[in-house]
Amino acid sequence: MSELAQSVAALRFLSEIGADEAVNDDPTDWTAVGARARRPTPPPAAPVQQPARAPARPAGNLDGAPLGTAESAQMARAAAGAAKTLDELKAALAAFEGCALKHTATNLVFADGNPQARVMLVGEAPGEQEDRQGLPFVGPAGMLLDRMLACVGLDRKAEDPAKAVYITNMLPWRPPGNRSPTDGEIAACLPFMERHIELMKPDLLVFLGGISAKSLLARPEGITRLRGRWFEYKAPGMAAAVPAMPMLHPAYLLRNPVAKREAWKDWLALSERLG
């Protein structure tokens, strides 16, 4: 690899992990910096009398207070349950303030594809390109996903519900630096995804990646143990369970091309189930 290619690869790596700012104009040679003289330990300060605490906030009144996980999930469940259509659910997500990721992301990434499709795909969280465009799976992983879909006769742009797919993510906002979402962030977004599936009423579900598979199936196993197996998914508001298969995320396949053989088996199983 040339020196230029190595530099480009290093910059791309730093961008992907969120290191997008330089601290100083010139690098610091820390080996040339001498040890700093120790400062004498100051005497302990005199105790300061603490002011009286304000009265406790009444239970249920969260105005102006930071939301905890339980409060966020409760508010999300109420907001999601009130949505009667996909458009109303998207509007409820846009107005939701219980997930801090909303304030660091550029765009809300709701969904793409045909809402009448038989197959609904649920990924993990938006990446850099998805955050910029406001659509799921439009980066390199999305291009690989489109190629895999085409191999089994499916297309996110198809008008025929039998050949179409509907794609969304477990989280509608990108975590900074593409980090993994926290348990609190997942819990805050889970009610919206459960309602999303209820409104879609798909014939089949595909969970792309461990975050969506473990969260929606309430399973402790990793994606390599869950993939390729059919499960029954049923949210509290659903009349009947939906067959669901976890699969390896396309981003994982880009990093581990040898796993594409296992992924191809899963897509063939999905195609057979559709047939």
C-alpha positions as CSV (number, residue, x, y, z in Angstrom):
1,M,0.0,0.0,0.0
2,S,1.4,3.4,-1.0
3,E,2.0,6.1,1.6
4,L,-0.9,8.2,0.2
5,A,-3.3,5.2,0.5
6,Q,-2.1,4.6,4.1
7,S,-2.8,8.2,5.0
8,V,-6.3,8.1,3.4
9,A,-7.1,4.9,5.3
10,A,-5.9,6.4,8.6
11,L,-8.0,9.5,8.0
12,R,-11.1,7.4,7.1
13,F,-10.6,5.3,10.3
14,L,-10.4,8.4,12.5
15,S,-13.5,9.8,10.8
16,E,-15.5,6.6,11.4
17,I,-14.6,6.6,15.1
18,G,-15.7,10.2,15.5
19,A,-12.2,11.8,15.8
20,D,-13.0,14.7,13.5
21,E,-11.2,17.5,15.3
22,A,-7.5,18.4,15.8
23,V,-6.5,19.5,19.3
24,N,-3.3,21.4,18.2
25,D,-1.9,22.7,14.9
26,D,1.4,21.0,15.6
27,P,2.0,17.5,17.2
28,T,3.4,17.5,20.8
29,D,6.6,15.4,21.4
30,W,5.7,14.1,24.9
31,T,9.0,12.4,25.2
32,A,10.7,15.8,25.3
33,V,8.5,17.2,28.0
34,G,10.1,17.2,31.4
35,A,8.4,16.1,34.5
36,R,6.5,18.9,36.1
37,A,7.4,20.0,39.6
38,R,5.1,18.8,42.2
39,R,3.0,21.4,43.8
40,P,2.7,21.4,47.6
41,T,-0.6,20.0,48.9
42,P,-2.8,22.9,50.0
43,P,-4.3,22.7,53.5
44,P,-7.8,21.4,53.7
45,A,-10.4,24.1,53.2
46,A,-12.9,24.9,55.9
47,P,-16.2,23.1,55.6
48,V,-18.8,25.1,53.7
49,Q,-22.3,25.0,54.9
50,Q,-24.6,23.5,52.1
51,P,-27.7,25.5,51.2
52,A,-31.0,24.0,52.0
53,R,-32.3,21.7,49.2
54,A,-35.2,22.7,47.1
55,P,-38.4,20.7,47.8
56,A,-38.7,17.4,45.8
57,R,-40.4,17.6,42.5
58,P,-43.9,16.0,42.6
59,A,-44.0,12.5,41.2
60,G,-44.9,12.4,37.5
61,N,-43.8,16.0,36.9
62,L,-40.8,15.8,34.6
63,D,-40.8,19.2,33.1
64,G,-37.3,20.5,32.8
65,A,-35.8,17.4,34.5
66,P,-33.4,15.0,32.7
67,L,-35.3,11.9,31.6
68,G,-34.2,8.5,33.0
69,T,-34.6,5.2,31.2
70,A,-37.9,4.3,32.8
71,E,-39.4,7.8,32.1
72,S,-38.2,7.8,28.5
73,A,-39.6,4.3,27.8
74,Q,-42.9,5.3,29.4
75,M,-43.2,8.5,27.3
76,A,-42.2,6.6,24.2
77,R,-44.9,3.9,24.8
78,A,-47.5,6.5,25.2
79,A,-46.4,8.5,22.1
80,A,-46.0,5.4,19.9
81,G,-49.4,3.9,21.0
82,A,-51.2,7.1,20.0
83,A,-49.9,6.8,16.4
84,K,-52.5,5.3,14.1
85,T,-50.5,5.5,10.9
86,L,-46.9,5.4,9.8
87,D,-47.0,9.1,9.1
88,E,-48.2,9.7,12.7
89,L,-45.6,7.5,14.1
90,K,-42.9,9.4,12.2
91,A,-44.2,12.7,13.5
92,A,-44.3,11.2,17.1
93,L,-40.6,10.2,16.7
94,A,-39.7,13.7,15.4
95,A,-41.4,15.3,18.5
96,F,-40.0,12.8,21.0
97,E,-37.4,14.2,23.5
98,G,-36.6,11.1,25.5
99,C,-33.5,10.1,23.5
100,A,-30.4,12.2,23.6
101,L,-29.3,10.9,20.2
102,K,-31.8,13.2,18.6
103,H,-29.7,16.2,19.5
104,T,-26.4,14.9,18.1
105,A,-27.8,13.5,14.8
106,T,-28.4,15.5,11.6
107,N,-31.6,13.8,10.4
108,L,-34.3,11.5,11.6
109,V,-33.9,8.2,9.7
110,F,-37.4,6.6,9.6
111,A,-37.8,4.1,6.8
112,D,-37.5,3.4,3.1
113,G,-39.2,1.0,0.7
114,N,-42.8,0.0,0.1
115,P,-45.1,0.1,3.1
116,Q,-47.2,-2.6,1.5
117,A,-44.3,-5.1,1.2
118,R,-44.5,-8.6,2.7
119,V,-41.0,-8.4,4.1
120,M,-39.9,-5.9,6.7
121,L,-36.2,-5.5,7.5
122,V,-35.0,-4.0,10.8
123,G,-31.4,-2.9,11.0
124,E,-29.5,-1.5,14.0
125,A,-28.8,2.3,13.7
126,P,-28.0,4.8,11.0
127,G,-24.5,5.4,9.9
128,E,-22.8,8.5,8.5
129,Q,-24.4,8.4,5.0
130,E,-27.8,7.5,6.4
131,D,-27.7,10.4,8.9
132,R,-26.9,12.8,6.0
133,Q,-29.6,11.6,3.7
134,G,-32.3,10.6,6.2
135,L,-32.7,7.2,4.7
136,P,-31.7,3.7,6.0
137,F,-29.0,1.6,4.4
138,V,-27.7,4.0,1.7
139,G,-24.0,3.7,2.5
140,P,-21.6,0.8,1.5
141,A,-23.6,-1.6,3.7
142,G,-26.8,-0.5,2.0
143,M,-25.4,-1.1,-1.5
144,L,-24.4,-4.7,-0.4
145,L,-27.9,-5.2,1.0
146,D,-29.5,-4.1,-2.3
147,R,-27.3,-6.6,-4.2
148,M,-28.3,-9.4,-1.8
149,L,-32.0,-8.5,-2.1
150,A,-31.7,-8.5,-5.9
151,C,-30.3,-12.0,-5.8
152,V,-33.5,-13.3,-4.3
153,G,-35.8,-11.2,-6.4
154,L,-36.5,-8.4,-3.9
155,D,-36.1,-4.6,-4.3
156,R,-36.8,-1.8,-2.0
157,K,-38.1,0.3,-5.0
158,A,-40.5,-2.4,-6.3
159,E,-44.1,-1.4,-6.5
160,D,-45.3,-5.0,-6.3
161,P,-45.7,-5.9,-2.6
162,A,-44.6,-9.5,-3.4
163,K,-41.2,-8.3,-4.7
164,A,-40.8,-5.2,-2.4
165,V,-39.2,-4.8,1.0
166,Y,-39.6,-2.2,3.7
167,I,-36.5,-1.2,5.6
168,T,-36.0,0.6,8.9
169,N,-33.6,0.6,11.9
170,M,-34.0,-0.1,15.6
171,L,-32.8,3.4,16.3
172,P,-33.9,6.3,14.1
173,W,-30.9,8.5,15.0
174,R,-27.2,7.9,14.5
175,P,-25.0,7.4,17.6
176,P,-22.0,9.8,17.6
177,G,-19.0,8.2,15.9
178,N,-21.1,5.1,14.9
179,R,-20.7,3.8,18.4
180,S,-23.0,1.1,19.7
181,P,-26.2,2.4,21.3
182,T,-26.6,2.2,25.0
183,D,-29.2,0.1,26.8
184,G,-31.0,3.3,27.7
185,E,-31.1,4.5,24.1
186,I,-32.5,1.1,22.9
187,A,-35.1,1.1,25.6
188,A,-36.3,4.6,24.7
189,C,-36.7,3.6,21.0
190,L,-38.1,0.1,21.5
191,P,-41.8,1.1,21.9
192,F,-41.6,3.0,18.6
193,M,-40.2,0.0,16.8
194,E,-42.8,-2.3,18.3
195,R,-45.5,0.0,17.1
196,H,-43.8,0.3,13.7
197,I,-44.1,-3.4,13.2
198,E,-47.7,-3.4,14.4
199,L,-48.7,-0.8,11.9
200,M,-46.7,-2.5,9.0
201,K,-48.3,-6.0,9.6
202,P,-45.5,-7.7,7.5
203,D,-45.7,-11.4,6.6
204,L,-42.0,-11.9,7.4
205,L,-39.5,-10.0,9.5
206,V,-35.7,-9.9,9.1
207,F,-33.6,-8.6,11.9
208,L,-30.2,-7.4,10.5
209,G,-27.6,-7.5,13.2
210,G,-27.5,-8.4,16.9
211,I,-29.0,-5.2,18.3
212,S,-32.4,-5.6,16.6
213,A,-32.5,-9.4,17.0
214,K,-31.7,-9.4,20.7
215,S,-33.9,-6.4,21.5
216,L,-37.0,-7.5,19.6
217,L,-36.7,-11.2,20.4
218,A,-35.6,-10.6,24.0
219,R,-32.8,-13.2,23.5
220,P,-29.3,-13.1,25.2
221,E,-27.4,-14.9,22.4
222,G,-25.3,-13.1,19.9
223,I,-26.2,-12.7,16.2
224,T,-23.9,-15.6,15.1
225,R,-25.9,-17.9,17.3
226,L,-29.3,-16.5,16.4
227,R,-28.8,-16.1,12.6
228,G,-30.4,-18.6,10.2
229,R,-33.1,-19.6,12.7
230,W,-36.8,-18.8,12.5
231,F,-38.5,-17.3,15.5
232,E,-42.0,-16.1,16.3
233,Y,-42.2,-12.3,17.0
234,K,-45.2,-10.9,18.7
235,A,-45.6,-7.5,20.3
236,P,-48.3,-6.9,23.0
237,G,-50.6,-5.1,20.4
238,M,-50.4,-7.7,17.7
239,A,-53.1,-10.2,17.0
240,A,-50.8,-12.9,15.7
241,A,-47.1,-13.7,15.7
242,V,-44.9,-13.0,12.7
243,P,-42.1,-15.3,11.6
244,A,-38.8,-13.6,12.0
245,M,-35.2,-14.5,11.1
246,P,-32.1,-12.8,12.4
247,M,-29.4,-12.3,9.8
248,L,-25.8,-11.0,9.8
249,H,-25.7,-7.2,9.2
250,P,-24.3,-6.2,5.8
251,A,-21.6,-4.0,7.6
252,Y,-20.4,-7.2,9.3
253,L,-20.1,-8.9,5.9
254,L,-18.0,-6.1,4.6
255,R,-15.6,-6.6,7.5
256,N,-15.8,-10.4,7.3
257,P,-16.3,-11.5,3.6
258,V,-15.9,-15.2,4.5
259,A,-19.3,-14.9,6.4
260,K,-21.1,-14.1,3.1
261,R,-21.6,-17.9,2.5
262,E,-23.7,-18.2,5.7
263,A,-25.6,-15.0,4.9
264,W,-26.5,-16.4,1.4
265,K,-28.0,-19.5,3.1
266,D,-30.2,-17.2,5.2
267,W,-31.4,-15.3,2.2
268,L,-32.2,-18.5,0.4
269,A,-34.2,-19.6,3.4
270,L,-36.1,-16.4,3.3
271,S,-36.8,-16.7,-0.4
272,E,-38.1,-20.3,0.1
273,R,-40.3,-19.1,3.0
274,L,-41.7,-16.4,0.7
275,G,-42.3,-18.9,-2.1
